[in-house]
């Protein structure tokens, strides 16, 4: 009872102590139910925040994204269809990227490898959203196993 008592704020102790003294078995279930409710509520909040983050990705225009992708030179490393390349080392495949928008934007603003950084003065967030829409629309490269001439 002391352990439970220390977890209950002073304002609610009288009511809790009364329940524990009068019906100890029921009090135990009340505490378990309250804890379970708190865990479920916290889980629901976490899921809601992940969904909200996923929905926060701005909608981009595929045609505009293609124009910007070609104009700023993304294709020189990543290929015209986002297939990746090896100009200055291996450039990742961008076609149908599974990367979330925030990660994509972060890589453009503060790249982790040899890629140049693109500040807000060069590419606005809207431009990045358009490029993201374009690379998401591209089909993934075919597997070599699906190309018949390579399997002969």
LINVEN-V667240 format. One record per backbone hydrogen bond with DSSP energy under -0.5 kcal/mol. NH is the residue of the N-H (numbers start at 1). CO is the residue of the C=O. If there is no record, write none. Layout:
BEGIN
nh;co
NH;CO
NH;CO
END
This chain:
BEGIN
nh;co
5;1
6;2
7;3
7;4
8;4
8;5
12;9
13;9
13;10
14;10
16;12
17;13
18;14
19;15
20;16
21;17
22;18
23;19
27;23
28;24
29;25
30;26
31;27
32;28
33;29
34;30
35;31
36;32
37;33
38;34
39;35
40;36
41;37
42;38
43;39
44;40
45;41
46;42
47;43
48;44
49;45
50;46
51;47
52;48
53;49
54;50
55;51
56;52
56;53
57;54
62;60
65;61
66;62
67;63
68;64
69;65
70;66
71;67
72;68
74;69
75;69
76;73
77;74
78;74
79;75
82;79
84;78
85;91
88;89
91;85
94;82
95;82
96;135
97;94
104;100
105;101
106;102
107;103
108;104
109;105
110;106
118;108
119;117
122;119
123;119
128;124
129;125
130;126
131;127
132;128
133;129
134;130
135;131
136;132
137;133
138;134
146;143
147;144
148;146
150;147
151;147
151;148
152;149
END
